[in-house]
């Protein structure tokens, strides 16, 4: 499942990010503006990490990069950060708590489709992904016990 155009993947993820930022901003609510800036910074950090791992793959591991652990973990980590999966979800509840319901719906569905598709193309059943799945289950279950805000639980 080798992706042939990493630059196209990165560009598509960036277009997806930049198309959602104007939906998050609101001139009347400063908390929404703060959460949109937080969303942008986290997504830019994940994009930079993805771009760095793509460069690492192209330079150091031109063939059979799926068998190498470091590039695979870096790509997976950056995509999981973009998705907001635990343990990379530190930004997600705050952005959700200050957004409108339609933005919450868009953030939880449409914004996750592209990174999940890329992740499904390059995912391996490794110890790293197994650990991430277990962390998501545990953190999601325990974190939801103490929440009173429906938006943060979602």
C-alpha positions as CSV (number, residue, x, y, z in Angstrom):
1,X,0.0,0.0,0.0
2,X,2.6,2.5,-1.0
3,X,1.4,6.1,-1.6
4,X,3.0,7.4,-4.8
5,X,2.5,11.1,-4.4
6,X,3.3,12.2,-0.8
7,X,3.3,15.8,-1.9
8,X,-0.3,15.5,-3.2
9,X,-1.3,13.9,0.1
10,X,0.3,16.7,2.1
11,X,-1.3,19.3,-0.2
12,X,-4.7,17.7,0.1
13,X,-4.5,17.7,3.9
14,X,-3.4,21.4,3.9
15,X,-6.3,22.4,1.7
16,X,-8.6,20.5,4.0
17,X,-7.2,22.4,7.0
18,X,-7.3,25.8,5.4
19,X,-10.9,25.4,4.2
20,X,-12.1,24.7,7.8
21,X,-10.3,27.6,9.6
22,X,-12.8,30.3,8.4
23,X,-15.7,28.3,9.7
24,X,-14.1,28.3,13.2
25,X,-13.6,32.1,13.4
26,X,-16.2,34.4,14.8
27,X,-15.7,38.1,15.3
28,X,-18.2,38.2,18.2
29,X,-16.7,35.4,20.2
30,X,-13.0,35.7,21.3
31,X,-13.1,32.1,22.7
32,X,-13.9,30.8,19.2
33,X,-11.1,32.8,17.8
34,X,-8.7,31.4,20.4
35,X,-9.7,27.8,19.6
36,X,-9.4,28.4,15.9
37,X,-5.8,29.6,16.5
38,X,-5.1,26.6,18.6
39,X,-6.6,24.3,15.9
40,X,-4.4,26.0,13.3
41,X,-1.2,25.7,15.4
42,X,-1.7,22.0,16.2
43,X,-2.6,21.2,12.6
44,X,0.4,23.1,11.3
45,X,2.6,21.2,13.8
46,X,1.2,17.9,12.6
47,X,1.6,19.0,8.9
48,X,5.3,19.9,9.6
49,X,5.9,16.6,11.3
50,X,4.2,14.8,8.3
51,X,6.3,16.8,5.8
52,X,9.5,16.0,7.8
53,X,8.7,12.3,7.8
54,X,7.9,12.4,4.1
55,X,11.3,13.9,3.5
56,X,12.9,11.3,5.7
57,X,11.1,8.6,3.7
58,X,12.2,10.0,0.4
59,X,15.8,10.6,1.3
60,X,16.8,7.8,3.7
61,X,14.3,5.0,2.9
62,X,13.4,5.3,-0.8
63,X,12.5,1.6,-1.0
64,X,10.6,-0.5,1.5
65,X,9.9,2.3,4.0
66,X,7.0,0.3,5.4
67,X,9.4,-2.1,7.0
68,X,11.3,0.7,8.8
69,X,9.9,1.6,12.2
70,X,10.8,5.3,12.6
71,X,9.3,6.7,9.4
72,X,6.2,4.7,9.8
73,X,5.7,5.8,13.4
74,X,6.3,9.5,12.4
75,X,3.7,9.3,9.6
76,X,1.2,7.6,11.9
77,X,1.8,10.0,14.8
78,X,1.3,13.1,12.6
79,X,-1.9,11.7,11.2
80,X,-3.2,10.7,14.6
81,X,-2.4,14.3,15.8
82,X,-4.4,15.6,12.9
83,X,-7.3,13.3,13.7
84,X,-7.2,14.1,17.4
85,X,-6.9,10.5,18.6
86,X,-5.7,9.8,22.1
87,X,-3.0,10.3,23.3
88,X,-2.6,13.2,20.8
89,X,-6.0,14.7,21.6
90,X,-4.9,17.5,24.0
91,X,-6.3,20.2,21.7
92,X,-9.5,18.5,20.7
93,X,-11.8,19.1,23.8
94,X,-11.0,22.8,24.0
95,X,-11.7,23.4,20.3
96,X,-14.9,21.4,20.6
97,X,-16.2,23.2,23.7
98,X,-16.1,26.7,22.0
99,X,-17.3,25.7,18.6
100,X,-20.9,25.7,17.3
101,X,-22.7,22.4,16.8
102,X,-22.3,22.5,13.0
103,X,-18.6,23.1,13.4
104,X,-18.4,20.2,16.0
105,X,-20.1,18.0,13.5
106,X,-17.7,19.0,10.7
107,X,-14.7,18.6,12.9
108,X,-15.7,15.2,14.1
109,X,-16.6,13.8,10.7
110,X,-15.5,15.6,7.6
111,X,-12.1,16.8,8.9
112,X,-11.1,13.3,9.9
113,X,-11.9,11.5,6.6
114,X,-8.7,12.5,4.7
115,X,-6.2,11.8,7.5
116,X,-8.0,8.5,8.2
117,X,-7.8,7.5,4.6
118,X,-4.1,8.2,4.5
119,X,-3.6,6.4,7.7
120,X,-5.5,3.4,6.4
121,X,-3.2,3.3,3.3
122,X,0.1,3.3,5.3
123,X,-1.0,1.6,8.6
124,X,0.6,-1.5,9.7
125,X,-0.5,-3.8,12.5
126,X,2.4,-3.0,14.8
127,X,3.0,-2.6,18.5
128,X,2.8,1.2,18.1
129,X,-0.7,1.2,16.6
130,X,-1.8,-1.4,19.1
131,X,-0.6,0.8,21.9
132,X,-2.4,3.8,20.4
133,X,-5.6,1.9,20.1
134,X,-5.4,0.8,23.8
135,X,-4.6,4.4,24.9
136,X,-7.6,5.7,22.9
137,X,-9.9,3.2,24.6
138,X,-8.5,3.8,28.2
139,X,-8.2,7.6,27.9
140,X,-11.6,7.9,26.2
141,X,-13.4,5.8,28.8
142,X,-11.7,7.4,31.9
143,X,-11.8,10.9,30.5
144,X,-15.5,10.7,29.8
145,X,-16.4,9.8,33.4
146,X,-15.7,13.3,34.7
147,X,-17.1,15.4,31.9
148,X,-20.3,17.5,32.2
149,X,-20.1,19.2,28.8
150,X,-21.7,17.1,26.0
151,X,-19.4,18.8,23.4
152,X,-16.3,17.7,25.3
153,X,-17.5,14.2,25.7
154,X,-18.1,13.9,21.9
